[in-house]
Amino acid sequence: MANMSEGDRIKHARRAMAAAGGGQGECPKAAERAAKQQAAAAGDGCGGCPVGADTINPLNNEMEHPNQKPAPDQPFPLPLERVKSTIPKAGTNDTWTYPSPQMFWNAMLKKGWRWQEDQLSEKDMENIIRIHNANNEEAWKEVLKWENLLHPECAEPKLKSFKGDAKNISPRARFRKLFLGYDLPFDRHDWIVDRCGVKEVQYVIDYYDGGAVDPRSKLFTILDVRPAMNDVGNIWDRMVVAYWRFKFDYLGMTPKLPIPPTEGEPHVQNVIPIPSGRTQCIRPQLSPKQYTCFNFIYSEESSFAQRNQKCEYCGAAMKIPARQFGIDVSGMNAKERKRVGYWLFLCAGMCYGAVAIGGLTRLTESGLSMVNWDLFRSMRPPLSQKEWEEEFERYKMYPEYQYKSSNEEMTLSQFKFIWNMEYGHRMWGRAIGIVFLLPCAYFWVKGYFPATMKRRMAACTALILAQGGIGWWMVKSGLDPSKNSESSVPRVSQYRLATHLSIAFVLYSLFLYNGISHFVAPQGKLASLPKFGTLRKLSHSSKALVFITAFMGAIVAGLDAGLVYNSWPKFADSWIPENMLTRSPTWRNFFENDVTTQFIHRNLAYLTLMTITATWLVGVRMALPRRAKLALHATMAMGYGQAALGIYTLLYYVPVWLASLHQCGSMTLLSFALWLTNELRRVPK
């Protein structure tokens, strides 16, 4: 302690006081009367706590007649003056009064604080009192942000009561510690706010260590103030604010701004701060000359001073630089960029649906039920009984019907089911083409796309047009008997199946990644973080391995190799299965030998999981922004979830529902990996 700076001594003492005050915070009562009397007889006065029968004020946990006498062994005298706060007191027209330095000293001794360990000077104690009062003033400002924005019907909310509860860690703080890697708060207060006599609302205030002590203000605390989750109304308020945070902080959406005032023209600020992640401006509700600003309640990245900055007119500041979003958006304003982003998200969602429906079509053995292909005429399904019978007769001419009817004759009803599955998959693919091509043409003509986006959209157009032909090329391999000479079960070529799935994954990745880029700007300060280059390389490696593993999964599916070994972690009784290299030339075993392909797919999954874990271990120790941390944790969690789905799919002999979940899981894992790499992209120069 002797080698500590003044700021560090203050910080250490403040935390020690909070820890000491986390208990009951009042004198022993009747059950401990004998111990109290014994302590009084010893002359220590219960460490400065009055021994008499003075009662405790439940509003602030203080004595009705506070002790202003110097404590035994007190090293220096302390002022007895009390300062008025700006916090209105419920039930009165007055404000709360802060305890005097002497009262504060006695109260902390009562709660178990040992001042000798902190070696405080009179000046240190003065600074501690100043921090205590400033924190309360700041906390009340944060309460007013919630109240003024969400409940403006109450013109003057007032503080009714408060108490310290440092040892009761809130669920929110525990969640941040467990999943986001933040330190636990060193103190907690619970305030009861009187909302104009209509309702009493509990607020939770967590005190976090904000880093180095400011040498001038001596402040180091960051506050997290929010309504307690003990009331339906409070829960709704938290949900509303969470939506605003997601919209304006995570997505980076920028509402329309009024025309900035000309030089010399006066303007009026209408400041309504809300919980958010930065200061933003929105279109005012009252007049074009007023500007509504968004401010922080709490941000892990912001310092105490940053959180107290004034809300200024920021119309010019909200203009988006041409390459801020990682793509060239110089030809688009905020509204146009959002339109393109939503459209790309819709296309990505439809690609996800196509993969899910295609997987179900394959798993239910429905893919070979439509034996002809025509871009337009096949869009009309059979409507009459005669048309269904004609379609069924065409199906009977192909190998799959003979195989399925070898034990029991297939009925028309069974045929209708598999035909409708394949029909739904094909129509979904055509719908993707319409949803993509028509808006793409519109955006292109309107000049929404700069050169970079034009190239990407041209690539997507080519892939979508090719995907339909590749799908039919794949189906033809299952309809041709010569393609099934090595198998008694008619199935499509695993090469063509993997090609069809890979193009769907590429399209999905292009849509999703570019959609995210239209909403979220890259984090500018990430490149300066230690090991950032390593983290980016690992994240891209994880993404690539997810794709390669999914490609190999398509090969496994095409060969029905999931049914070869249905044990884990070994292959039957061996770590390395037999008959892995029975084909010639050797390379064919990697794509045509069902034993080898399952072995490769399993080990690729292990490698992918290890790479994702390494990415997480590197990233979790870095000071990443909140979005990047969420993407990191989501990728990690989904990686292990996908591995578990794969294991259970294997052990339960590939049931349709579980295998479908496993295929969808690969898309979900790829989504999180794309999100993570998007968050870690560099700011364009």
C-alpha positions in Angstrom: 0.0 0.0 0.0 2.9 2.4 0.7 4.0 2.2 -2.9 0.6 2.9 -4.3 -0.2 6.2 -6.1 -2.9 8.4 -4.8 -5.4 7.3 -7.5 -4.7 3.6 -6.8 -5.2 4.1 -3.0 -8.6 5.7 -3.7 -9.5 2.9 -6.1 -8.5 0.2 -3.7 -10.3 1.8 -0.8 -13.5 2.4 -2.8 -13.6 -1.3 -3.8 -12.9 -2.4 -0.2 -15.7 -0.2 1.1 -18.1 -1.7 -1.4 -17.0 -5.2 -0.4 -17.5 -4.4 3.3 -20.8 -2.8 2.7 -22.2 -5.8 0.8 -23.8 -7.4 3.9 -26.6 -6.3 6.1 -25.1 -2.9 6.7 -26.6 -2.2 10.1 -25.8 -2.8 13.8 -26.5 -6.2 15.5 -30.0 -6.3 16.9 -31.8 -8.2 19.7 -30.3 -11.6 18.9 -26.8 -10.1 19.3 -27.6 -7.7 22.2 -25.2 -9.4 24.5 -22.3 -9.2 22.1 -23.1 -5.6 21.4 -23.1 -4.8 25.1 -19.8 -6.6 25.5 -18.3 -4.6 22.7 -19.7 -1.4 24.3 -18.1 -2.3 27.6 -14.8 -2.8 25.8 -15.2 0.8 24.7 -15.0 0.3 20.9 -18.6 1.3 20.3 -19.1 -1.5 17.8 -16.5 0.2 15.5 -18.3 3.5 15.5 -21.8 2.2 15.4 -24.1 3.8 18.0 -24.9 1.4 20.8 -28.2 2.9 21.8 -31.6 1.9 20.6 -31.6 4.3 17.7 -33.7 2.9 14.8 -32.6 2.3 11.2 -34.2 4.3 8.5 -35.4 1.7 5.9 -35.1 4.3 3.1 -31.4 4.6 3.2 -30.2 2.1 5.9 -28.9 4.9 8.1 -29.6 5.8 11.7 -32.5 8.2 12.3 -29.9 10.3 14.2 -26.6 9.6 12.4 -23.4 9.4 14.3 -21.2 12.5 13.7 -18.7 11.7 16.4 -15.1 10.8 15.4 -14.4 7.1 15.7 -11.8 5.7 18.1 -8.3 5.8 16.5 -9.5 7.9 13.7 -6.2 9.3 12.2 -7.5 12.8 11.2 -10.6 14.9 11.7 -13.3 14.9 9.1 -15.9 17.6 8.1 -19.4 17.3 9.5 -21.1 19.3 6.8 -23.6 17.5 4.5 -24.1 18.4 0.8 -27.5 18.5 -0.9 -27.8 16.3 -4.0 -29.9 17.1 -7.1 -31.9 13.8 -6.6 -35.5 14.6 -5.7 -36.8 12.8 -2.6 -40.1 11.0 -2.8 -42.9 12.3 -0.6 -41.2 15.7 -0.3 -40.4 18.8 -2.3 -36.8 18.5 -1.2 -33.8 16.6 -2.5 -31.7 13.9 -0.8 -28.7 14.9 1.4 -25.4 13.2 1.1 -23.7 12.0 4.4 -20.9 14.1 5.8 -17.4 12.7 5.5 -17.5 11.8 9.2 -20.9 10.0 8.7 -19.4 8.1 5.7 -16.4 7.1 7.7 -18.5 5.8 10.7 -20.9 4.0 8.4 -18.1 2.1 6.6 -16.5 1.2 9.9 -19.8 -0.2 11.0 -19.9 -2.4 7.9 -16.4 -3.9 8.6 -14.1 -1.6 6.7 -10.5 -1.5 8.0 -9.1 1.9 7.2 -5.6 0.9 8.5 -5.1 -1.4 5.5 -5.7 1.4 2.9 -3.5 4.0 4.7 -5.7 6.9 3.5 -4.9 10.5 3.9 -7.4 13.3 4.6 -7.2 14.3 0.9 -7.9 10.7 -0.2 -11.0 10.6 2.0 -12.1 13.9 0.4 -11.7 12.4 -3.1 -13.6 9.2 -2.1 -16.6 11.3 -0.9 -16.5 13.2 -4.2 -16.5 10.0 -6.1 -19.4 8.7 -4.0 -21.5 11.7 -4.7 -20.6 12.0 -8.4 -21.5 8.3 -8.9 -24.9 8.9 -7.4 -25.5 12.0 -9.5 -24.4 10.1 -12.6 -26.6 7.1 -11.7 -29.6 9.4 -11.3 -29.0 10.9 -14.7 -29.0 7.4 -16.2 -32.3 6.6 -14.4 -33.8 9.8 -15.9 -32.8 8.6 -19.4 -35.0 5.6 -19.0 -37.8 7.5 -17.3 -37.9 10.5 -19.6 -37.8 8.5 -22.8 -40.1 5.5 -21.9 -42.4 7.2 -19.4 -42.6 10.9 -20.3 -46.1 11.0 -18.6 -44.3 11.4 -15.3 -42.8 14.8 -15.3 -40.7 14.4 -12.2 -39.8 10.9 -11.0 -38.3 10.8 -7.5 -36.0 8.5 -5.5 -37.8 6.8 -2.7 -35.2 4.5 -1.2 -31.8 2.8 -1.9 -29.5 0.2 -0.5 -26.1 -1.4 -1.3 -26.0 -5.0 -2.2 -22.5 -5.7 -3.5 -22.5 -9.5 -2.7 -25.7 -10.1 -4.7 -24.4 -10.3 -8.3 -27.1 -9.7 -10.8 -27.9 -12.3 -13.5 -26.9 -9.8 -16.2 -23.5 -9.4 -14.6 -23.0 -13.1 -14.3 -24.0 -13.6 -18.0 -21.5 -11.0 -19.1 -18.8 -12.7 -17.0 -19.6 -16.2 -18.2 -20.3 -15.6 -21.9 -18.7 -12.3 -22.8 -15.6 -12.4 -20.6 -16.2 -9.2 -18.6 -15.1 -8.7 -15.0 -17.8 -8.8 -12.4 -18.9 -5.5 -10.9 -17.3 -4.5 -7.6 -20.5 -3.0 -6.2 -24.2 -3.0 -6.7 -27.0 -0.6 -5.6 -30.8 -1.1 -5.8 -32.9 2.0 -6.1 -36.6 2.4 -5.8 -38.0 5.2 -8.0 -41.4 6.7 -7.4 -43.0 7.3 -10.8 -45.3 10.2 -9.7 -47.2 8.1 -7.2 -48.5 5.7 -9.9 -45.8 3.0 -9.6 -42.6 2.2 -7.8 -39.9 0.9 -10.0 -36.7 -0.9 -8.9 -33.5 0.0 -10.7 -30.3 -2.1 -10.5 -27.0 -0.2 -10.7 -23.8 -2.2 -11.2 -20.5 -0.5 -10.6 -17.7 -1.7 -12.9 -14.0 -0.9 -12.8 -13.4 1.5 -15.7 -9.6 1.2 -15.7 -7.0 3.8 -14.7 -8.1 6.5 -12.3 -8.5 9.9 -13.9 -5.7 12.0 -12.4 -7.9 15.1 -12.3 -11.4 13.9 -11.4 -10.2 10.7 -9.6 -13.1 8.8 -11.3 -12.7 5.2 -12.5 -16.2 3.8 -12.3 -18.5 2.7 -15.2 -22.2 2.4 -14.4 -24.7 -0.1 -15.8 -28.1 1.2 -14.9 -31.3 -0.5 -15.9 -34.8 -1.5 -14.5 -34.8 -4.7 -12.6 -36.4 -7.7 -14.4 -39.0 -8.1 -11.6 -41.9 -6.5 -13.3 -43.7 -7.0 -16.7 -43.4 -3.3 -17.4 -39.7 -3.3 -16.7 -39.2 -6.3 -18.9 -41.0 -4.6 -21.8 -38.8 -1.4 -21.3 -35.7 -3.5 -21.5 -36.9 -5.2 -24.7 -37.6 -1.9 -26.3 -34.2 -0.6 -25.5 -32.6 -3.9 -26.7 -34.4 -3.4 -30.0 -33.0 0.1 -30.3 -29.5 -1.1 -29.5 -29.7 -3.8 -32.1 -31.1 -1.4 -34.7 -28.8 1.6 -34.2 -25.7 0.1 -32.5 -25.3 -3.4 -33.9 -26.8 -2.9 -37.4 -25.5 0.6 -37.6 -28.7 1.8 -39.2 -28.9 5.6 -39.6 -32.3 7.2 -39.6 -33.0 10.2 -41.9 -31.6 13.5 -40.7 -33.1 17.0 -41.1 -31.4 19.5 -43.2 -28.5 21.0 -41.2 -29.0 24.7 -40.2 -27.2 27.2 -42.2 -24.2 29.0 -40.6 -25.4 31.5 -38.1 -28.9 30.2 -37.9 -29.9 29.3 -34.4 -31.1 25.8 -33.6 -32.6 24.2 -30.5 -31.5 20.9 -29.2 -34.1 18.4 -28.0 -31.9 16.0 -26.1 -33.5 12.7 -25.3 -30.7 10.2 -24.4 -31.4 6.5 -24.5 -29.4 3.4 -23.9 -27.3 2.8 -27.0 -23.8 2.2 -28.2 -22.8 5.6 -29.4 -24.2 9.1 -30.0 -26.6 9.2 -33.0 -29.1 11.6 -34.3 -32.6 10.9 -35.6 -35.3 13.0 -37.3 -37.0 15.2 -34.7 -40.6 14.8 -33.7 -41.2 18.5 -33.0 -39.7 20.6 -35.7 -36.9 20.7 -38.3 -34.9 22.9 -36.0 -34.8 20.4 -33.1 -32.6 17.4 -33.0 -33.1 14.2 -31.0 -29.9 12.5 -30.0 -29.2 9.0 -28.8 -26.7 8.6 -26.0 -25.2 5.8 -23.9 -26.4 4.3 -20.7 -23.5 2.0 -20.7 -20.8 0.8 -23.0 -17.9 -1.5 -22.2 -15.7 0.4 -24.6 -16.4 3.9 -23.3 -14.6 5.7 -20.5 -16.3 7.7 -17.8 -15.5 10.9 -19.5 -16.8 9.7 -22.9 -20.1 8.7 -21.3 -20.5 12.3 -20.1 -20.0 14.0 -23.4 -22.6 16.5 -24.5 -25.0 15.6 -27.3 -24.2 17.9 -30.1 -25.8 18.3 -33.5 -24.2 15.6 -35.6 -25.9 15.8 -39.0 -22.6 16.1 -40.9 -21.0 13.4 -38.7 -23.6 10.8 -39.7 -22.8 11.0 -43.4 -21.3 7.6 -44.3 -17.9 7.5 -45.9 -17.9 5.9 -49.4 -16.1 2.7 -48.2 -16.9 2.7 -44.5 -19.0 -0.5 -44.9 -16.3 -2.6 -46.5 -17.9 -2.4 -49.9 -18.2 0.6 -52.2 -21.4 2.3 -51.3 -20.6 5.6 -52.8 -23.6 5.4 -55.1 -26.1 4.7 -52.4 -27.6 6.7 -49.6 -28.6 5.1 -46.3 -32.1 4.3 -47.4 -30.9 2.6 -50.6 -28.2 0.7 -48.8 -30.9 -0.7 -46.4 -33.1 -1.7 -49.3 -30.3 -3.7 -50.9 -29.3 -5.2 -47.6 -32.8 -6.4 -46.8 -33.1 -7.9 -50.3 -29.8 -9.7 -49.9 -30.9 -11.1 -46.6 -34.1 -12.3 -48.2 -32.2 -14.1 -50.9 -29.9 -15.7 -48.3 -32.9 -16.9 -46.4 -34.4 -18.4 -49.5 -31.1 -20.2 -50.2 -31.1 -21.6 -46.7 -34.7 -22.8 -47.3 -33.7 -24.4 -50.6 -30.9 -26.4 -48.9 -33.2 -27.5 -46.2 -36.0 -28.6 -48.6 -33.4 -30.2 -50.9 -32.0 -32.2 -48.0 -35.5 -33.5 -47.1 -36.1 -34.3 -50.7 -33.0 -36.5 -50.8 -33.6 -38.1 -47.4 -37.2 -39.1 -48.3 -35.9 -40.5 -51.7 -38.1 -38.1 -53.6 -35.5 -36.5 -55.9 -36.0 -38.9 -58.9 -39.8 -38.7 -58.9 -40.0 -36.0 -61.6 -38.5 -37.6 -64.6 -38.7 -34.6 -67.0 -37.5 -31.1 -66.8 -38.8 -28.0 -68.4 -38.3 -24.4 -67.2 -42.0 -23.4 -67.7 -44.2 -26.3 -68.5 -43.1 -28.3 -65.5 -44.3 -25.5 -63.2 -47.9 -26.8 -63.7 -48.5 -29.8 -61.4 -50.9 -32.6 -62.3 -54.4 -31.6 -61.4 -56.7 -34.4 -62.5 -56.6 -38.1 -61.7 -55.7 -38.9 -65.3 -52.7 -36.5 -65.3 -51.5 -38.1 -62.0 -51.7 -41.6 -63.5 -49.8 -40.4 -66.7 -47.1 -39.0 -64.5 -46.9 -42.2 -62.5 -46.6 -44.3 -65.6 -43.6 -42.2 -66.8 -42.0 -42.7 -63.4 -42.5 -46.5 -63.7 -40.1 -46.5 -66.7 -37.1 -45.7 -64.5 -34.9 -47.8 -62.2 -36.1 -46.3 -58.9 -39.6 -47.6 -59.3 -38.4 -51.1 -59.9 -36.2 -50.9 -56.8 -39.0 -49.5 -54.5 -41.5 -52.0 -55.8 -39.3 -55.0 -55.4 -40.8 -55.9 -52.0 -44.1 -54.0 -52.1 -45.9 -52.3 -55.0 -45.7 -48.5 -54.8 -49.1 -46.9 -54.7 -50.2 -43.7 -56.4 -50.6 -42.0 -53.1 -47.0 -42.8 -52.2 -45.9 -41.5 -55.5 -47.8 -38.2 -55.0 -45.9 -37.6 -51.8 -42.5 -38.0 -53.3 -43.5 -36.1 -56.4 -44.8 -33.1 -54.4 -41.5 -33.1 -52.4 -39.5 -32.7 -55.5 -41.9 -30.3 -57.1 -41.7 -28.1 -54.0 -37.9 -28.1 -54.2 -37.9 -27.1 -57.9 -40.5 -24.4 -57.4 -38.6 -23.0 -54.5 -35.5 -22.8 -56.7 -37.5 -20.9 -59.4 -38.8 -18.5 -56.7 -35.2 -17.7 -55.7 -34.5 -16.8 -59.3 -37.5 -14.4 -59.4 -36.7 -12.9 -56.0 -33.1 -12.3 -57.0 -33.3 -11.3 -60.7 -36.1 -8.8 -60.7 -34.9 -6.6 -57.9 -31.3 -7.0 -59.1 -32.3 -5.6 -62.5 -34.2 -2.8 -60.8 -31.3 -1.8 -58.5 -28.9 -2.1 -61.4 -30.9 0.2 -63.7 -31.5 2.7 -60.8 -27.7 2.9 -60.3 -27.7 1.4 -56.8 -24.7 -0.8 -57.6 -21.2 0.5 -57.8 -18.6 -1.5 -59.9 -17.8 -3.9 -57.1 -21.4 -4.8 -56.4 -22.1 -5.2 -60.2 -19.4 -7.8 -60.5 -20.7 -9.7 -57.4 -24.3 -9.6 -58.6 -23.2 -10.7 -62.1 -21.5 -13.7 -60.5 -24.7 -14.5 -58.5 -26.8 -14.2 -61.6 -24.5 -16.7 -63.4 -24.6 -19.1 -60.5 -28.4 -19.0 -60.1 -28.9 -19.6 -63.9 -26.4 -22.5 -63.8 -27.9 -24.0 -60.6 -31.1 -25.1 -62.3 -29.3 -26.8 -65.1 -26.9 -28.5 -62.6 -29.9 -29.7 -60.6 -31.3 -31.5 -63.7 -27.9 -32.7 -64.7 -27.7 -34.3 -61.2 -31.2 -35.9 -61.4 -30.4 -37.4 -64.8 -27.5 -39.3 -63.3 -30.0 -41.1 -61.1 -32.4 -41.8 -63.9 -29.8 -43.4 -66.2 -29.4 -47.1 -65.5 -25.9 -47.1 -66.8 -24.9 -44.7 -64.0 -26.0 -47.2 -61.4 -24.2 -50.3 -62.5 -22.2 -50.6 -59.3 -25.1 -50.2 -57.0 -28.4 -52.0 -56.6 -29.9 -48.7 -55.2 -30.6 -46.0 -57.8 -28.9 -42.8 -56.7 -27.6 -39.6 -58.2 -23.9 -39.1 -58.8 -22.2 -38.0 -55.6 -20.0 -35.6 -57.6 -23.0 -33.9 -59.1 -24.8 -33.8 -55.8 -21.8 -32.2 -54.1 -21.5 -29.6 -57.0 -25.2 -28.8 -56.6 -24.9 -28.3 -52.9 -21.6 -26.3 -53.1 -23.2 -23.8 -55.5 -26.1 -23.3 -53.1 -23.5 -22.7 -50.3 -21.6 -20.2 -52.4 -24.7 -18.3 -53.3 -25.8 -18.3 -49.7 -22.4 -17.0 -48.6 -22.4 -14.2 -51.2 -25.9 -13.1 -50.2 -25.4 -13.2 -46.5 -21.9 -11.7 -46.3 -22.9 -8.8 -48.6 -26.1 -8.3 -46.8 -24.3 -7.9 -43.5 -21.8 -5.5 -45.1 -24.7 -3.2 -46.1 -25.7 -2.8 -42.5 -22.6 -3.1 -40.4 -19.4 -1.0 -40.9 -16.1 -2.7 -40.1 -14.6 -1.9 -36.7 -11.8 0.6 -37.3 -9.6 -0.1 -34.3 -9.4 -3.9 -34.6 -6.2 -4.0 -36.7 -4.2 -2.4 -33.8 -5.1 -5.2 -31.4 -2.4 -7.8 -30.5 -2.8 -11.1 -32.4 -5.5 -9.6 -34.6 -3.8 -11.0 -37.7 -3.8 -14.5 -36.1 -7.5 -14.2 -35.2 -8.4 -13.2 -38.8 -6.5 -16.1 -40.3 -8.0 -18.6 -37.9 -11.5 -17.2 -38.6 -11.1 -17.5 -42.3 -9.6 -21.0 -41.9 -12.7 -22.0 -39.8 -15.0 -20.7 -42.5 -13.1 -22.6 -45.3 -13.1 -25.8 -43.3 -16.8 -25.6 -42.6 -17.4 -25.4 -46.4 -15.0 -28.2 -47.2 -16.5 -30.5 -44.5 -20.0 -29.7 -45.9 -18.8 -30.6 -49.4 -17.5 -33.9 -48.1 -20.8 -34.4 -46.3 -22.5 -34.2 -49.7 -20.2 -37.0 -51.0 -21.1 -39.1 -47.9 -24.8 -38.5 -48.6 -24.5 -39.4 -52.2 -22.9 -42.7 -51.4 -25.2 -43.4 -48.3 -21.9 -43.7 -46.5 -23.5 -42.6 -43.2 -24.8 -46.2 -42.9 -21.4 -47.9 -43.2 -20.1 -47.5 -39.6 -22.7 -46.4 -37.0 -20.4 -46.3 -34.0 -18.4 -43.5 -32.4 -15.7 -42.6 -31.7 -14.3 -45.8 -33.3 -15.2 -47.4 -36.6 -16.6 -50.6 -35.1 -13.7 -51.8 -33.0 -11.0 -50.0 -34.9 -9.7 -46.4 -35.0 -8.9 -46.8 -38.7 -11.4 -48.7 -40.7 -10.6 -51.5 -43.1 -11.1 -51.5 -46.9 -10.2 -47.8 -47.2 -8.0 -48.2 -50.3 -9.7 -50.9 -52.3 -10.3 -48.9 -55.5 -7.9 -48.1 -58.3 -6.5 -45.5 -59.0 -6.1 -44.6 -55.3 -7.7 -41.1 -55.6 -11.1 -42.7 -56.4 -11.3 -44.0 -52.8 -11.5 -40.4 -51.5 -14.7 -39.8 -53.4 -16.2 -43.2 -54.3 -15.3 -45.5 -51.4 -18.0 -45.2 -48.8 -15.7 -46.3 -46.0 -13.0 -43.7 -46.9 -15.5 -40.9 -47.4 -17.0 -41.4 -44.0 -13.5 -41.5 -42.4 -12.5 -38.2 -44.2 -15.8 -36.5 -43.3 -15.4 -37.4 -39.6 -11.8 -36.2 -39.4 -12.5 -33.0 -41.3 -15.2 -32.3 -38.7 -12.6 -32.8 -35.9 -10.2 -30.5 -37.7 -12.9 -27.9 -38.2 -13.9 -28.0 -34.5 -10.3 -27.7 -33.4 -9.8 -24.7 -35.6 -13.0 -23.0 -34.3 -11.8 -23.7 -30.7 -8.4 -22.2 -31.4 -10.1 -19.2 -32.9 -12.3 -18.8 -29.8 -9.3 -19.2 -27.5 -7.4 -16.4 -29.3 -10.4 -14.1 -29.6 -11.8 -14.5 -26.1 -8.6 -13.0 -24.6 -8.8 -9.9 -26.9 -10.7 -6.7 -26.3 -13.1 -7.2 -29.2 -16.2 -5.1 -29.7 -19.5 -6.6 -28.5 -20.7 -7.7 -31.9 -17.4 -9.5 -32.7 -17.5 -11.3 -29.3 -21.1 -12.4 -29.9 -20.1 -13.8 -33.3 -17.1 -15.5 -31.8 -19.2 -17.2 -29.0 -22.0 -18.1 -31.5 -19.5 -19.8 -33.9 -18.0 -21.7 -31.0 -21.3 -22.9 -29.6 -22.7 -23.8 -33.0 -19.5 -25.7 -33.9 -19.9 -28.1 -30.9 -23.7 -28.3 -31.5 -23.1 -29.3 -35.1 -20.6 -32.0 -34.0 -23.1 -33.4 -31.6 -25.8 -33.5 -34.3 -23.4 -35.4 -36.6 -22.6 -37.9 -33.9 -26.2 -38.6 -33.0 -27.1 -38.8 -36.7 -24.5 -41.5 -37.1 -25.4 -43.5 -33.9 -29.2 -43.5 -34.8 -28.6 -44.7 -38.3 -29.4 -41.4 -40.1 -33.1 -40.7 -39.3 -34.6 -38.2 -41.6 -35.3 -35.5 -39.0 -31.9 -35.7 -37.4 -30.0 -35.8 -40.8 -32.0 -32.8 -41.9 -31.1 -30.9 -38.7 -27.4 -31.9 -39.3 -27.5 -30.4 -42.8 -29.2 -27.3 -41.7 -26.7 -27.1 -38.9 -23.9 -26.9 -41.4 -25.6 -23.8 -43.0 -26.1 -22.2 -39.6 -22.4 -22.8 -38.6 -21.4 -21.3 -41.9 -23.6 -18.3 -41.2 -21.9 -17.6 -37.9 -18.5 -18.1 -39.4 -19.3 -15.6 -42.1 -20.6 -13.2 -39.5 -17.4 -13.5 -37.6 -15.2 -12.9 -40.6 -17.3 -9.9 -41.5 -16.9 -8.4 -38.1 -13.1 -8.9 -38.4 -12.7 -7.4 -41.8 -10.4 -4.4 -42.2 -11.5 -0.9 -42.8 -11.0 -0.2 -46.5 -8.5 2.5 -47.4 
